[in-house]
């Protein structure tokens, strides 16, 4: 849930590819207040930005941190 944000009339995440953020529309399946199932729009294993701030936008360079 911490990666999801409202975009137009649906949901999206910022997926990371080649060190940059890419706004990726997704469809949500099952969800509660803590977790959400991504039904379509994002391949398994893709890295996403957690808690995206207002500074994150399409094409912004992302520095990945290990959990």
C-alpha positions as CSV (number, residue, x, y, z in Angstrom):
1,X,0.0,0.0,0.0
2,X,2.9,2.4,0.7
3,X,3.9,2.5,-3.0
4,X,0.4,3.2,-4.3
5,X,-0.9,6.6,-5.2
6,X,-4.0,8.0,-7.0
7,X,-3.4,8.8,-10.6
8,X,-6.2,10.2,-12.8
9,X,-9.1,7.9,-12.1
10,X,-7.1,4.9,-10.9
11,X,-4.0,3.8,-9.1
12,X,-0.3,3.9,-10.0
13,X,3.2,3.2,-8.6
14,X,6.6,4.4,-9.5
15,X,8.5,1.4,-10.9
16,X,12.3,1.6,-11.1
17,X,14.0,0.8,-14.3
18,X,17.6,1.8,-15.4
19,X,17.9,3.8,-12.2
20,X,14.9,6.0,-13.0
21,X,11.3,6.3,-11.7
22,X,8.5,5.4,-14.2
23,X,4.9,6.1,-13.4
24,X,3.1,2.8,-13.9
25,X,-0.7,2.5,-13.8
26,X,-1.9,-0.6,-12.0
27,X,-5.2,-2.2,-11.1
28,X,-5.7,-3.2,-7.5
29,X,-7.3,-6.5,-6.6
30,X,-7.8,-7.5,-3.0
31,X,-6.7,-4.9,-0.4
32,X,-6.9,-3.9,3.2
33,X,-5.3,-1.0,5.1
34,X,-1.9,-2.6,5.0
35,X,-1.4,-4.7,1.9
36,X,-2.8,-4.7,-1.7
37,X,-2.8,-7.1,-4.5
38,X,-1.6,-5.7,-7.8
39,X,-3.9,-7.4,-10.3
40,X,-2.5,-5.9,-13.5
41,X,0.1,-3.5,-14.7
42,X,3.2,-4.6,-12.8
43,X,5.3,-7.7,-13.4
44,X,6.4,-9.8,-10.4
45,X,9.8,-8.9,-9.0
46,X,9.7,-5.3,-10.2
47,X,11.2,-2.8,-7.8
48,X,9.0,0.1,-6.8
49,X,9.5,3.4,-4.8
50,X,8.1,3.1,-1.3
51,X,6.5,6.2,0.1
52,X,7.0,8.4,-3.0
53,X,7.3,12.0,-2.1
54,X,6.4,15.0,-4.2
55,X,10.0,15.1,-5.4
56,X,9.5,11.8,-7.3
57,X,8.3,12.3,-10.9
58,X,8.5,10.5,-14.2
59,X,12.2,10.0,-15.2
60,X,13.7,11.2,-11.9
61,X,17.0,9.4,-11.1
62,X,16.5,7.0,-8.2
63,X,19.2,5.9,-5.8
64,X,18.2,2.4,-4.5
65,X,18.8,1.5,-0.9
66,X,19.0,-2.0,0.5
67,X,16.2,-2.8,3.0
